[in-house]
Amino acid sequence: MVTHGATLPRARGVDTLAAGGIAVLSLAAATPPSWTARALADLDAVMIDHAHCEKKAAGTAVNLIFRYPQHAFLQRPLSALAREELSHFEQVLGHLEARGIALCAQRPAPYAGRLRKEIRTHEPARLVDTLLCCALIEARSCERLKLLGEALEEPALRRFYTGLVASEARHHGIYLELAEQLAPGEVRPRLRALAAHEARVLLEAPPLARLHA
């Protein structure tokens, strides 16, 4: 339980959130209802942020391919993941255009930067932690896109966001499997520690209308 001045509801068990039959990492804390209300109140800002998140996710996967060419097992999965993230980016752009909204620069949430502060600096621990942080980001995205899809009344957007949940679950699984290939037997304890850190990061984040805030 996170208790830094306020509390988030505890997530349900281990690997309990399911999307399209794919089990998703149980996060250390569930998203509170206040996030959904904030997202619906400023949906345009959340969608712009979502577009930036998809673009950044593609960039992260490509960056790992370039940074670790010696790890052949990373190359094809991350290449496919990057392509899918860019496809999602294009889909979000389409929904923004349909709403008459232009993609623009936006103050980012500090979430990802603060999450990555716990990444160890020596290899291979650095790569393991990077992959696990990516898995946590995808798991949180999966949870929040599911919440958003369930709350939206506009049919096209509801279908779009609920349709993304299985992809986010799969992306989480890819990063987790890659970490386990690199460090079998070490991943679950480290994942629990990083998940607790991720929950604290969200609890301390400013209340912006963002996917990870």
C-alpha positions as CSV (number, residue, x, y, z in Angstrom):
1,M,0.0,0.0,0.0
2,V,1.3,3.5,-0.9
3,T,0.9,6.0,1.9
4,H,2.6,9.2,0.9
5,G,0.1,11.7,2.2
6,A,-2.7,10.0,0.3
7,T,-3.5,6.5,-0.9
8,L,-4.3,4.8,-4.1
9,P,-6.6,1.8,-4.2
10,R,-4.7,-1.5,-4.2
11,A,-4.7,-3.3,-7.5
12,R,-6.3,-6.7,-7.7
13,G,-3.9,-9.6,-7.0
14,V,-1.2,-10.7,-9.4
15,D,-1.7,-10.8,-13.1
16,T,-5.4,-10.2,-12.8
17,L,-6.3,-7.5,-15.3
18,A,-7.3,-9.3,-18.5
19,A,-7.6,-7.9,-22.0
20,G,-8.5,-10.1,-24.9
21,G,-7.5,-13.1,-23.0
22,I,-4.0,-11.8,-22.2
23,A,-3.1,-11.4,-18.5
24,V,-1.5,-8.1,-17.6
25,L,0.9,-7.3,-14.9
26,S,-0.8,-6.5,-11.6
27,L,0.3,-2.9,-10.8
28,A,1.1,-2.0,-7.2
29,A,-1.8,0.4,-7.1
30,A,-4.9,0.9,-9.2
31,T,-5.9,4.2,-10.9
32,P,-8.3,6.1,-8.7
33,P,-11.7,7.3,-10.2
34,S,-10.4,10.9,-10.1
35,W,-8.2,10.2,-13.1
36,T,-11.1,9.1,-15.3
37,A,-13.1,12.2,-14.3
38,R,-10.1,14.4,-15.1
39,A,-9.5,12.7,-18.4
40,L,-13.1,13.1,-19.5
41,A,-13.2,16.7,-18.5
42,D,-10.2,17.5,-20.8
43,L,-10.4,14.7,-23.4
44,D,-8.7,16.8,-26.1
45,A,-5.6,17.2,-24.0
46,V,-5.6,13.6,-23.1
47,M,-5.8,12.5,-26.7
48,I,-3.0,14.9,-27.7
49,D,-0.9,13.4,-24.9
50,H,-1.9,9.9,-26.1
51,A,-0.6,10.7,-29.5
52,H,2.7,11.8,-28.1
53,C,2.9,8.7,-25.9
54,E,2.5,6.4,-28.9
55,K,5.2,8.2,-30.7
56,K,7.5,8.1,-27.7
57,A,6.8,4.4,-27.3
58,A,7.9,3.7,-30.9
59,G,11.0,5.7,-30.3
60,T,11.9,3.8,-27.2
61,A,11.7,0.5,-29.0
62,V,13.8,1.7,-31.9
63,N,16.3,3.3,-29.5
64,L,16.7,-0.1,-27.7
65,I,17.4,-1.8,-31.1
66,F,20.2,0.7,-31.8
67,R,21.6,0.7,-28.3
68,Y,21.8,-3.1,-27.9
69,P,22.6,-4.6,-31.4
70,Q,24.5,-7.5,-29.6
71,H,21.2,-8.8,-28.3
72,A,19.7,-10.5,-31.3
73,F,16.6,-11.6,-29.3
74,L,15.6,-8.0,-28.9
75,Q,15.6,-7.0,-32.6
76,R,12.6,-8.5,-34.2
77,P,10.1,-8.2,-31.3
78,L,11.0,-4.5,-30.8
79,S,10.9,-3.8,-34.5
80,A,7.4,-5.1,-34.7
81,L,6.4,-3.3,-31.5
82,A,7.7,0.0,-32.9
83,R,5.7,-0.4,-36.1
84,E,2.5,-1.1,-34.1
85,E,3.1,1.9,-31.9
86,L,3.5,4.1,-34.9
87,S,0.2,2.6,-36.3
88,H,-1.5,3.6,-33.1
89,F,0.0,7.1,-33.4
90,E,-1.5,7.5,-36.8
91,Q,-4.9,6.2,-35.6
92,V,-4.9,8.8,-32.7
93,L,-4.0,11.5,-35.3
94,G,-7.0,10.4,-37.3
95,H,-9.3,10.8,-34.3
96,L,-7.8,14.2,-33.5
97,E,-8.3,15.3,-37.1
98,A,-12.0,14.1,-37.0
99,R,-12.5,16.3,-33.9
100,G,-10.8,19.3,-35.6
101,I,-7.8,19.2,-33.2
102,A,-4.3,19.7,-34.3
103,L,-1.4,17.9,-32.7
104,C,0.7,20.4,-30.8
105,A,3.5,20.6,-28.3
106,Q,2.4,19.9,-24.8
107,R,3.8,20.0,-21.3
108,P,4.6,16.4,-20.6
109,A,3.8,14.6,-17.4
110,P,7.0,13.8,-15.3
111,Y,5.9,10.2,-15.1
112,A,8.4,8.4,-17.4
113,G,11.4,10.4,-16.3
114,R,10.7,9.8,-12.6
115,L,10.0,6.1,-13.2
116,R,13.4,5.7,-15.0
117,K,15.3,7.3,-12.1
118,E,15.3,3.8,-10.4
119,I,17.0,2.2,-13.4
120,R,20.4,0.8,-12.4
121,T,23.4,2.1,-14.3
122,H,25.5,-1.0,-14.8
123,E,24.8,-3.7,-17.4
124,P,23.0,-6.0,-17.8
125,A,20.9,-4.6,-14.9
126,R,20.3,-1.3,-16.8
127,L,18.7,-3.2,-19.7
128,V,16.7,-5.4,-17.4
129,D,15.3,-2.4,-15.6
130,T,14.7,-0.5,-18.8
131,L,12.6,-3.4,-20.1
132,L,10.7,-3.7,-16.9
133,C,10.0,0.1,-16.8
134,C,8.6,-0.2,-20.4
135,A,6.5,-3.2,-19.2
136,L,5.1,-1.1,-16.4
137,I,4.3,1.8,-18.7
138,E,2.5,-0.5,-21.0
139,A,0.6,-2.1,-18.1
140,R,-0.5,1.3,-16.8
141,S,-1.5,2.4,-20.3
142,C,-3.6,-0.8,-20.7
143,E,-5.4,-0.1,-17.4
144,R,-6.1,3.5,-18.2
145,L,-7.2,3.0,-21.8
146,K,-9.6,0.4,-20.5
147,L,-11.0,2.8,-18.0
148,L,-11.3,5.5,-20.6
149,G,-12.9,3.3,-23.2
150,E,-15.5,2.1,-20.6
151,A,-16.3,5.7,-19.6
152,L,-16.6,7.3,-23.1
153,E,-20.0,7.8,-24.6
154,E,-18.9,8.6,-28.2
155,P,-19.2,5.3,-30.0
156,A,-16.2,5.7,-32.3
157,L,-13.8,6.7,-29.6
158,R,-15.2,4.1,-27.2
159,R,-14.5,1.4,-29.8
160,F,-11.0,2.8,-30.5
161,Y,-9.9,2.9,-26.9
162,T,-11.4,-0.4,-25.9
163,G,-9.8,-1.9,-29.0
164,L,-6.3,-0.8,-27.9
165,V,-6.4,-2.6,-24.6
166,A,-5.3,-6.0,-25.9
167,S,-2.4,-4.4,-27.8
168,E,-1.1,-2.7,-24.7
169,A,-1.4,-6.0,-22.8
170,R,0.6,-7.7,-25.5
171,H,3.3,-4.9,-25.4
172,H,3.6,-5.4,-21.7
173,G,4.1,-9.1,-22.2
174,I,6.7,-8.6,-24.9
175,Y,8.8,-6.4,-22.6
176,L,8.4,-8.8,-19.7
177,E,9.4,-11.8,-21.8
178,L,12.5,-10.0,-23.1
179,A,13.6,-9.1,-19.6
180,E,13.1,-12.7,-18.5
181,Q,15.3,-13.9,-21.4
182,L,18.0,-11.6,-20.2
183,A,17.8,-12.4,-16.5
184,P,15.8,-15.5,-15.8
185,G,14.9,-15.8,-12.1
186,E,15.6,-12.2,-11.3
187,V,12.7,-10.4,-13.0
188,R,9.8,-10.9,-10.6
189,P,11.4,-9.5,-7.5
190,R,12.8,-6.5,-9.4
191,L,9.4,-6.0,-11.1
192,R,7.7,-5.8,-7.7
193,A,10.2,-3.2,-6.5
194,L,9.8,-1.1,-9.7
195,A,6.0,-1.4,-9.6
196,A,6.0,0.0,-6.0
197,H,8.1,2.9,-7.3
198,E,5.7,3.4,-10.2
199,A,2.8,3.7,-7.9
200,R,4.6,6.3,-5.8
201,V,5.5,8.3,-8.9
202,L,1.8,8.5,-10.0
203,L,0.7,9.4,-6.5
204,E,3.1,12.3,-6.4
205,A,2.4,13.4,-10.0
206,P,0.7,16.8,-10.7
207,P,-3.0,16.4,-11.6
208,L,-2.6,17.1,-15.3
209,A,-5.0,15.8,-18.0
210,R,-2.5,13.2,-19.3
211,L,-2.5,9.5,-19.8
212,H,0.2,9.0,-17.1
213,A,-0.6,11.7,-14.6
